[in-house]
Amino acid sequence: MSEPRVLVVGQGGREHALVDALHASREHPRLFAAPGSPGMEPLAERAPIGATDVPAIVAWARANSVDLVVIGPDAAIAAGLADALRAAGIATLGPDRIPGLLESSKRHAKETLRRLGIPTAAFHVSETAEDAERHCAAATYPLVLKADGLAAGKGVVIARDAAEALHTIDAWMRRDALGGAGRTLLLEDCLQGEEASVLVLTDGERWMLFPAARDHKRIGDGDTGPNTGGMGAFAPARVPPAGEALEITRRIVDPILRELREAGTPYRGVLYLGLMLTETGPMVLEINARFGDPEAQVVLPLLAEDPLPLFFAAARGSLPAERHGSFVRHEGAAVCVILAARGYPSRPEVGARIDGLDGPWPHGIRVYHAGVERRGSEWITSGGRVVGVTARAETAELARAAAYAAAGRIRFDGMQYRHDIATSSQPSGAKTS
């Protein structure tokens, strides 16, 4: 294929990392992003279409002879974008809406795990505030409360006591703070152990594993404060070791993929497993139906092989049989530090001028734009998570030092970030989605 044409759907740090990884392909693809961001413009041409505008994206992809679409955001998958693209004959990396329910409905995911006998935290589903309150009255704390639907990273609270749980129930189920996403609630036991994020590339039957990553969801150092969409990550994670990661993945992914194939809804894309490695064994905390963010910002820079042929193969149902159950080749270590706006995650302030964003940057440094706009010659904050500063090096220690050194060159009013990403003394605790 001469100059394959590839469209990445989305506009955040994850999509910037995807564009960056695909730009390095030996096949020299012509890259597009919808809607993309100004930070992607040196690498990809932007199409001014929202990620969930399914008819417009399909029409644009057909009109521009796109060979492959890579879907970034969960909302686009839930909107049925992959279904529509495949119906138009366009190869797509991302699951259809039905298999995508593993992310868009936490209830569906938990019931699937329980039905298949895959270890996960004990849970209770409440469809009314009164039922949730009765359950909380008899619960053991801390207690994890999860909104059933997609909530842009705001749908999980680890309640320390009944008062916090009842406040969350009132906000979500009575006052519709999360809209329809919070009208059904899951209440889960709070698991303890070591966390890991495992990303699996699959064509619906065969699968390959990216290096495990470790995400940091809480806003503050030492895993304190409210949950966020992710304040940083590093890869490879310290646990599980490679052989154990493959075995854990096999025990979880094979039955899920088999059930989806037998139902006539094969899963083609990236399957994200949020794991807690407890004293009694690994347990699944969450499933996402796409690359994690910020995990993509540390996993993709480590790849030691061209991702584009693998993405094409997964989208077409043709991953090489000899690569099934193996790792995507990778080397070194990467650390990502998220620079966030004042007020994030509840009420992020936007509109601040960003200084130092243009670099130049030392070898191994990548700055992925998440919430950034261009106004004339200035960069301006436009979201809660503003940029992800990623460093790749031979070891996690070297990558961590380089990432923080680079992050220190960027300035904007109200900037906040964690200072303990990838330290050796990370606390154990409940991973949240």
C-alpha positions in Angstrom: 0.0 0.0 0.0 1.4 3.4 -1.0 1.0 6.1 1.6 -1.8 4.6 3.7 -4.3 7.2 4.9 -5.1 7.0 8.6 -7.6 8.9 10.6 -7.3 9.2 14.4 -10.5 10.2 16.1 -10.2 12.4 19.2 -8.4 15.5 20.4 -6.7 14.7 23.7 -3.3 13.5 24.9 -4.1 9.9 24.1 -4.8 10.8 20.5 -1.7 13.0 20.3 0.3 10.0 21.4 -1.3 7.8 18.7 -0.6 10.4 16.0 3.0 10.6 17.2 3.5 6.8 17.1 1.9 6.4 13.7 3.9 9.3 12.3 7.0 7.3 13.0 5.8 4.4 10.9 8.1 3.1 8.2 5.0 3.1 5.9 4.9 6.9 6.1 1.1 7.2 6.4 -0.8 10.4 5.6 -2.3 11.2 9.0 -5.6 13.0 9.8 -7.2 13.8 13.1 -10.9 14.6 13.9 -11.1 17.0 15.4 -7.5 16.8 16.6 -5.7 19.7 18.3 -3.3 22.4 17.3 -0.4 20.4 18.9 -1.0 17.6 16.3 -0.8 19.9 13.3 2.9 19.3 12.4 2.1 15.6 12.2 -1.6 15.4 11.0 -4.1 17.3 9.0 -7.2 18.2 11.1 -10.8 17.6 10.1 -13.2 19.9 12.0 -15.6 17.1 13.1 -16.5 16.2 16.6 -15.6 12.7 17.7 -19.2 11.6 18.2 -20.5 13.0 15.0 -20.9 9.6 13.4 -22.5 10.5 10.0 -20.0 13.3 9.4 -16.9 11.2 10.3 -18.1 8.3 8.1 -18.8 10.7 5.2 -15.5 12.5 5.6 -13.5 9.2 5.8 -15.2 7.9 2.6 -14.7 11.2 0.7 -11.0 11.2 1.7 -10.3 7.5 0.9 -9.3 6.7 4.5 -7.8 3.2 4.8 -7.8 2.9 8.6 -9.6 4.7 11.4 -8.2 4.6 15.0 -10.9 5.5 17.6 -9.6 7.2 20.7 -12.5 8.3 23.0 -14.9 6.1 24.8 -17.9 8.3 23.8 -17.2 7.7 20.1 -17.3 3.9 20.6 -20.5 4.2 22.7 -22.0 6.3 19.8 -21.5 3.4 17.4 -18.8 5.0 15.3 -17.0 1.7 14.7 -20.3 0.0 13.6 -20.9 2.8 11.0 -17.4 2.8 9.7 -17.3 -1.0 9.2 -20.7 -0.8 7.5 -19.1 1.6 5.1 -16.2 -0.8 4.4 -13.5 1.1 6.3 -11.1 -0.8 8.5 -11.5 0.4 12.1 -9.4 -0.1 15.3 -12.0 0.1 17.9 -14.9 -2.1 19.0 -18.5 -1.9 17.8 -21.1 -0.5 20.3 -22.2 -3.8 21.7 -18.8 -5.1 22.7 -18.0 -1.6 23.8 -20.6 -1.9 26.5 -17.7 -3.4 28.5 -16.8 0.2 29.2 -19.9 2.2 28.6 -21.9 0.2 31.2 -20.0 -0.8 34.3 -23.0 -2.9 35.3 -22.7 -4.9 32.0 -18.9 -5.3 32.6 -19.3 -6.5 36.2 -22.1 -8.9 35.2 -20.0 -10.3 32.4 -17.0 -10.8 34.7 -19.2 -12.6 37.2 -20.9 -14.8 34.6 -17.5 -15.9 33.2 -16.1 -16.5 36.6 -13.4 -13.9 36.3 -12.3 -12.5 39.7 -13.6 -9.0 40.5 -14.7 -7.1 43.6 -18.1 -8.0 45.1 -20.7 -5.5 44.0 -24.3 -4.4 44.4 -26.4 -2.6 41.7 -28.9 0.1 42.8 -31.4 1.6 40.4 -32.9 4.0 43.1 -31.4 6.3 45.6 -33.4 4.6 48.4 -31.9 1.2 47.6 -28.4 2.6 47.4 -28.9 4.3 50.8 -30.1 1.0 52.4 -27.0 -0.8 51.1 -24.7 1.9 52.4 -26.2 1.7 55.9 -24.9 -1.9 56.2 -21.7 -1.5 54.2 -18.1 -1.8 55.2 -16.0 1.3 54.5 -14.2 2.5 52.5 -16.8 1.7 49.8 -16.4 2.3 46.1 -19.4 4.0 44.3 -19.4 3.8 40.5 -21.8 5.4 38.0 -23.0 2.9 35.5 -22.4 5.0 32.4 -19.6 7.1 31.0 -18.8 10.1 33.1 -15.6 11.6 31.7 -13.5 10.3 34.6 -15.8 11.7 37.3 -17.9 8.6 37.9 -16.0 6.9 40.7 -15.9 7.9 44.4 -14.1 5.9 47.2 -16.3 6.9 50.1 -14.5 6.9 53.5 -17.7 6.8 55.5 -21.4 6.7 55.2 -21.7 10.5 55.1 -19.6 10.7 51.9 -21.5 7.8 50.3 -24.8 9.4 51.0 -23.7 12.7 49.6 -22.5 11.0 46.4 -25.8 9.1 46.1 -27.8 12.3 46.5 -25.7 14.2 43.9 -25.7 11.5 41.3 -29.1 9.8 41.7 -31.3 12.7 42.9 -29.6 15.8 41.5 -28.4 14.3 38.2 -24.8 15.7 38.7 -23.6 13.1 36.1 -26.8 13.2 33.9 -28.0 9.8 32.8 -24.6 8.2 33.6 -25.3 8.2 37.4 -28.9 7.0 37.5 -27.8 3.5 38.0 -25.1 3.0 40.7 -22.7 0.2 41.5 -21.5 -0.2 45.1 -18.3 -2.3 45.3 -16.0 -3.6 48.0 -12.8 -1.6 48.1 -9.9 -3.8 47.1 -6.3 -3.4 48.4 -3.1 -4.4 46.6 -0.8 -3.3 43.8 -2.3 -1.7 40.7 -1.5 -2.3 37.0 -3.1 -1.3 33.7 -2.9 -4.0 30.9 -3.6 -3.0 27.3 -4.4 -5.7 24.8 -4.5 -5.4 21.1 -6.9 -7.9 19.6 -8.6 -8.9 16.3 -11.4 -10.6 18.1 -9.6 -14.0 18.5 -5.9 -13.4 18.7 -4.3 -10.9 20.9 -1.0 -9.2 21.7 0.0 -7.4 24.9 1.5 -4.0 25.4 3.8 -3.4 28.4 1.9 -3.1 31.6 1.5 0.5 32.9 0.8 2.0 36.3 -1.6 4.9 36.3 -2.1 7.5 39.1 -5.7 8.7 39.4 -5.8 10.8 42.6 -5.0 14.5 42.3 -2.5 14.7 45.1 0.8 13.3 46.1 0.6 10.0 48.0 -2.7 9.2 46.3 -4.7 11.8 48.1 -7.6 14.0 47.1 -10.3 13.4 44.6 -10.2 11.0 41.6 -9.2 12.4 38.2 -8.8 11.1 34.7 -5.2 10.4 35.5 -2.3 12.5 36.8 0.5 10.5 35.3 1.8 7.0 34.5 4.8 4.9 34.0 5.6 1.8 32.0 6.6 -0.9 32.3 4.9 -1.3 35.6 6.9 -2.9 38.4 4.2 -5.6 38.6 3.2 -8.0 37.2 6.3 -9.5 35.7 6.1 -10.2 32.0 5.3 -14.0 32.2 2.7 -13.4 34.9 1.1 -10.6 32.8 0.7 -12.9 29.9 -0.9 -15.6 32.0 -3.3 -13.1 33.7 -4.3 -11.7 30.4 -4.9 -15.2 29.0 -7.2 -16.1 31.9 -9.2 -12.9 31.5 -9.2 -12.0 27.8 -9.7 -15.5 26.2 -13.2 -16.1 27.8 -14.3 -12.5 27.1 -13.3 -12.7 23.5 -14.8 -16.2 23.1 -18.2 -15.1 24.4 -18.3 -12.0 22.2 -17.4 -14.1 19.1 -20.0 -16.6 19.9 -22.6 -13.8 20.2 -21.6 -12.6 16.7 -20.1 -9.4 18.1 -16.3 -9.8 17.9 -14.1 -7.3 19.6 -11.5 -5.6 17.3 -9.4 -2.9 19.0 -7.7 -2.3 22.3 -9.1 -3.9 25.4 -7.9 -2.2 28.6 -7.8 -4.2 31.9 -7.5 -2.3 35.2 -6.1 -4.8 37.6 -5.6 -5.0 41.4 -3.0 -7.6 42.3 -4.3 -8.6 45.7 -2.9 -11.1 48.2 -5.4 -13.7 46.9 -4.6 -13.1 43.2 -5.4 -10.6 40.4 -8.8 -9.1 40.2 -10.4 -6.9 37.5 -11.4 -3.5 38.7 -12.5 -2.0 35.4 -12.5 -2.6 31.6 -12.1 0.1 29.0 -12.7 -0.3 25.3 -9.8 1.7 24.1 -6.3 2.9 24.9 -6.0 4.3 28.4 -5.1 7.9 29.0 -2.5 8.7 30.2 -1.3 5.0 29.8 -1.1 5.5 26.0 1.4 8.3 26.6 3.9 5.9 28.2 3.1 2.7 26.4 3.3 4.0 22.8 6.7 5.7 23.1 8.2 2.4 24.2 7.3 0.4 21.0 10.2 -1.1 19.2 8.2 -2.2 16.2 5.9 -0.4 13.8 2.4 -0.2 15.2 0.7 0.6 11.9 0.8 -3.0 10.5 -0.4 -4.3 13.8 -3.3 -1.8 13.9 -4.3 -2.7 10.4 -4.2 -6.5 11.2 -6.3 -6.1 14.4 -8.8 -4.0 12.5 -9.1 -6.6 9.7 -9.2 -9.6 12.0 -5.8 -10.9 10.9 -3.2 -10.6 13.6 -0.4 -13.0 12.8 -1.1 -16.4 14.4 2.5 -16.7 15.5 2.2 -13.4 17.5 -0.8 -14.5 19.4 -0.3 -14.3 23.2 3.0 -12.4 22.9 4.2 -8.9 23.7 4.3 -6.1 21.2 8.1 -5.5 21.1 9.2 -2.7 23.3 12.3 -1.4 25.1 13.3 1.0 27.8 11.0 2.8 30.3 8.7 5.9 30.1 7.2 8.2 32.6 4.4 10.8 32.0 3.6 13.7 34.3 0.3 15.4 33.7 0.2 19.2 34.1 -3.3 20.2 35.2 -5.3 23.4 35.5 -6.2 25.1 38.8 -9.5 23.7 40.1 -9.1 20.3 38.3 -10.9 17.9 38.5 -14.1 19.6 39.8 -14.0 23.1 38.2 -10.9 23.6 36.1 -10.0 27.1 35.1 -9.2 27.7 31.4 -7.8 30.5 29.4 -4.4 30.8 31.0 -1.4 31.5 28.7 1.1 28.6 28.6 4.8 29.5 28.5 7.6 27.1 27.5 5.4 24.7 25.5 7.3 25.0 22.2 10.6 23.6 23.5 13.0 22.7 21.9 13.0 19.4 23.8 15.9 17.0 24.5 15.9 13.6 22.9 13.4 11.3 24.4 11.0 14.0 25.5 7.4 14.2 24.1 4.8 16.8 25.1 1.3 15.6 24.4 -1.4 18.2 24.2 -4.6 17.4 26.1 -6.4 20.7 26.9 -4.5 23.3 24.8 -5.7 25.9 22.2 -3.7 28.2 20.0 -4.7 31.9 19.9 -2.4 33.8 17.5 1.1 33.1 18.6 0.1 32.0 22.1 -0.8 28.6 23.7 -3.8 28.8 26.0 -5.2 26.2 28.4 -8.6 24.8 27.4 -9.2 21.9 29.7 -8.5 20.3 33.1 -5.6 18.1 32.0 -3.5 20.5 29.9 -0.4 18.5 28.8 1.3 15.3 29.4 5.1 15.4 29.6 6.6 12.1 28.7 10.2 11.0 28.9 11.6 7.8 27.5 14.9 6.4 28.8 16.8 3.2 29.6 15.3 3.0 33.2 12.3 4.3 35.0 14.6 6.4 37.3 16.2 8.1 34.4 12.9 8.7 32.6 11.3 10.1 35.8 14.2 12.6 36.3 13.9 13.7 32.6 10.1 14.0 32.7 10.2 16.3 35.8 13.0 18.3 34.4 11.0 18.9 31.2 7.8 19.6 33.1 9.6 22.3 35.0 10.2 24.3 31.8 6.4 24.7 31.3 4.5 27.4 33.1 0.9 28.6 33.3 -1.1 30.3 36.0 -2.5 27.8 38.5 -0.5 24.8 37.1 -0.7 21.8 39.4 0.9 18.3 39.1 2.0 15.4 41.2 5.6 15.1 42.4 5.6 11.4 43.0 4.8 9.7 39.7 6.9 6.5 39.3 8.5 6.8 42.8 9.5 3.5 44.5 7.2 4.2 47.5 3.8 4.3 45.8 1.1 3.4 48.3 -1.2 0.5 47.7 -4.9 1.1 47.5 -8.1 0.9 45.5 -7.7 1.6 41.8 -10.6 3.6 40.4 -11.9 4.1 36.9 
